[in-house]
Amino acid sequence: QTRMQSLQPDPKAQYRSVYEALKKMVLTEGLWRPLRGINVTVLGAGPAHAMYFACYEKMKKSLSDIFQQGGNSHLANGIAGSVATLLHDAVMNPAEVVKQRLQMFNSPYTSVLGCVRAVQRTEGFGAFYRSYTTQLTMNVPFQAIHFITYELLQEHLNPHREYNPRSHIVAGAVAGAVAAAATTPLDVCKTLLNTQENTALSSLNIRGHLSGMANAFSTVYQLGGLPGFFKGVQARVIYQMPSTAIAWSVYEFFKYFLTKHTLEKR
C-alpha cells in the first residue's frame, strides 16, 4: 500500500496491481521485504487497540443510554468510535511513521531504532506527529463508518447479539472494506506526510518538510490530479478487510469468553 501510494515512484518500483507489487518486491528485494516494519506495528498495536476497544465499549454504553434508552443507537456507535480513535492514533501515529519509512523503495533505514534516531536527529520529535491531524481527519470518519456499518450488519446477521463467529467475521470484513474505500484520499495524504517522498517534493520545488493536511491535498492534486487521491485503493481495501475481520472476531471471542467466565464465577 505504501509503495503503491508513491506519487513519483522510482522506475523500478512502479506497480500496476497488488499482485505485481508483491511479486516484484519478493523477486528483487527478498522474501521478507513485504513484512518490513511488522515489528514496530506489533509493538504499537497492543496498547493502541486495548485503549481503543475499552473506550469504545464504555462510551457506546453511556451514549446509547442517553440517545436511545435500552436500544442500539447508530449515533452513539459513531461518536464512540470517533473518540476511541483519538487514543488509538496517539499511540499508533509514531509507529506508522517508522513503518512507512522502512517500507519505502530504497529506504535508507535498516532498523526501527535506527529510523527513530535518524528522524529524531534530523527532523525533531514533531516529525512523528506531522500527520496526526491528517490521520485523525481520516480515521475519525473511517471509524465512524466502520462502527456504524459493523453494528448495522450485526442487527441483520446476528439480531440477538449472541456470540456468532461467522457474523463477526463477515460484518467486520464488509465494514472495513466500505470504510477503507471511502477514506483512501485522506490515506494518500497521510502517506505523503509520513514519508516526505523526496522525488515528489523536489519535482514541485518544495524545500524543507511538507506539513499540514491542506498542503498535502494540494501536493497530491498537483502531482496526480483526482486519480492521485485513489492510488493504492485496491491494496488498502485488501489490507483492511482481513484486518477488521480478525480484529472483531478476536475481540468478540474474548468479550464472550471473559463475560461467560465472570458470570460462571458469580
N, C-alpha and C positions, 0 to 999 in steps of 0.2 A: 504493500500500500504506500509506504513512504517513497519507494523508488518510482512508482507509477504516478505519484503526485508531483514529481520534479517538473518545474516549469521550463528549464533549459537543460535537459538531460545530456550527459556525455553520449557520443555516438555509440559507445559500447554498452550503454545502459538504457537503450530505447526499447520499450516493450509494447506489444500490441494487445497482449492478454495476460491474465494472471498465470496461466499455464506456461506461456513463453518466458515470463519473468522468472518463475521458479526454475525452469529448465536451464535458462542461461546462467542464472546465479550458481546453480549446483555444478554445471559443466565448467564454468570459467573461474569460479571463486571457491569451490569446495562444497562438500555435502552439508557442512554445518553453518554455512553463511546465512541461510534464511532464518536461522534461530538466534542470530546475533541480537543481543540486548534482552534475551529472555530472563537472565539473572536479575537485572535491575527491575524488570516488570514484576517478577515474583516477590521481590523484597517490598515493593510499594503496594502491591495488590492486597496483601493480607490485612494490614491495618486500615487501608482505604475502604475496602469492602465491609469490614467489621463496623466502622463508623456509619457507612452508607446505609446498610440494612437496619441497623439499630435505630438510626434517626428516622428512616422511612416508616418503620412499623409504629414507632411512638407517635409520630406526627399524624400518620394516616388514621390511627385510632382516635386521637384527640380531635382532629378536624372533622372526621366523619360524624362524631357525636354532636358537633356544632352545626354542620351543614345538613345532615340527614340522619337524625337520631335512629340508631339501630339498623341503618342501611349502609349501602356502599356508594359513597359519593365520588364521582369522577374528578370533580374539582379538588377534593381533599387528596386524592391519589396524585394528581398533577402537582399540587403545591408541595406535598410531602416529598415527592421525587425530586423536585427542583431544589428544595432546601438541603436534602441529603447530598446533592451534587456538590454544594459549596464545600462540605467537609471532605468528600471523596477527592475532589480536584486539588485541594490544598496539599494533599499528600502525593497524588499521582503526577502533578504537573512537572516537578523536577525530574521524576523518574522517566517521564515521557520525553523530556528534552534530551536526556542522556541516551535513551533508547534510540530515538530517531537520528541522532548524530552518529551513533555507532552503525546504524543501518544504511546510511548514505553510501553511494558508489564512491570508491576510493577514499573512504573515511580516513582521516589522519589519526584517529583514535584507536588504540589497540585494546584498551580495557576500560571498565566502568570507572575505576578510581582515577585512571589517567585522564579520562574525559572530564570528570568532575573537577580535577585540579586545573586542567588547561582552561576550561571555561571560566572557572572562578578567577584565575590569574589574569586572563586576557579581557574578559567581559564583565567581571564582577558578579556578585550574588544575584543581582536583579535579572541576569540572563536566564535563570532557572524559572522565573515567573513572568518573562516577557510575553508569553502567550496566555497567561492566566485569564485575563478578561475575555480573550477570544475563545479560550477553552470553555469558560462559563457560558458565554454567549451561544456556543454550540451545544454544550452539554445540558443546559437548563431546558431548551426546547426538546433536545434529544430524549432526556429522561422523562419529561412531561409526556411526550408522545409514546415513549416506551412503556411507562407505567399505566397510562390510560388504556393503551391497546392491550396490554397484558391482562389487566383487570376486566376489560370488556370481553375478551376472548374467554377468560375463566368463567364469566357469567353464563356463556353459552356452552362451553365444553365441560364445565365442572360446576353446575349451579349450586350444588350442596356444599361446595368448598371442602371436599374430602381430600385426603392425600391420594393423588392420581398422577403418577409419573408421566404418563403419556400426555395428559393435558398440559402439564407444566412445561414439558419439552416443546410441544407444538406452539403453545401460546408464547413462550419465551423466544423461540426462533422467529416467528412471524413479527412479534413486537420489535425485536432487534433489527430485522430487515427493513421494516417500514421507517423506523426512526433513523437508521443509518442512511438510507437513500435521501430522506428529507433534509438531512443536515450536512451532506457532503460538501457544499460550497464553503461552509464555515470550517470544515476539517482541512480543506486545501489551504486556507489562510493560516490555520494553526500550524500546519506542517512547515509552511514558508517561514513563519516567525520562529519556530523551534530550530530549524536547520540553518537559517540565514544563508540560503543557497547562493554561493558566491557568483557563479556564472550568470544566474538570473539577475542579481542585483547589479553586477558590473555592466550588463547589456543595457541597463537603463541609467547608467552613471550614478547609481546610488552609493554614496560613500558612508562608511560607518555601519551601524546596525539598524535594521528595519524594526520599528516598534509601532504598536497600535493597530487595532483592527481596521481602521479606515485606510491606513497606508497599505496594509496587507491586501485589502479588497482592490484598491487602486492598482497595485502592482500586478496582481493576478489577472485583472482585466486587461491591462496594457500588454501583458505577455501572451495571454491565451484567449482573450475575448470571453464570451459567455461559456463556450465549451470547456475553458480552462477551469471553471468552478466545479466541473464534474469529473475531473481527472481522478482515476482510481476508484470510481464509484462501485465498479464490479468487485474489486478487492475488498472494499470497505463492507459491502453487504455480505460477501462470502465469509469475511472475518467475524462480523457481528452476529450472524445467525447462530453458529455453534457456540460462540462466546456467551450470548444471553441465554441460550437454551441450557447450557451447562450451569451457568450461574443460578438460574431459577430452580432447576431440578435439584441441585445440591442444596441450595438454601431451603427449599420446601421440604426436602428429606430431613434435614437436621431440625427444622422447626417442628415437624411431625414427631420425630424421634425424641427430642428433648421434652416436648409438651407431654407426650404419652408417658415418658419415664417419670416426669414430675407428678402427673396425675396418679400413676400407679403407686408412687411413694406415699402420696397423701392418703 
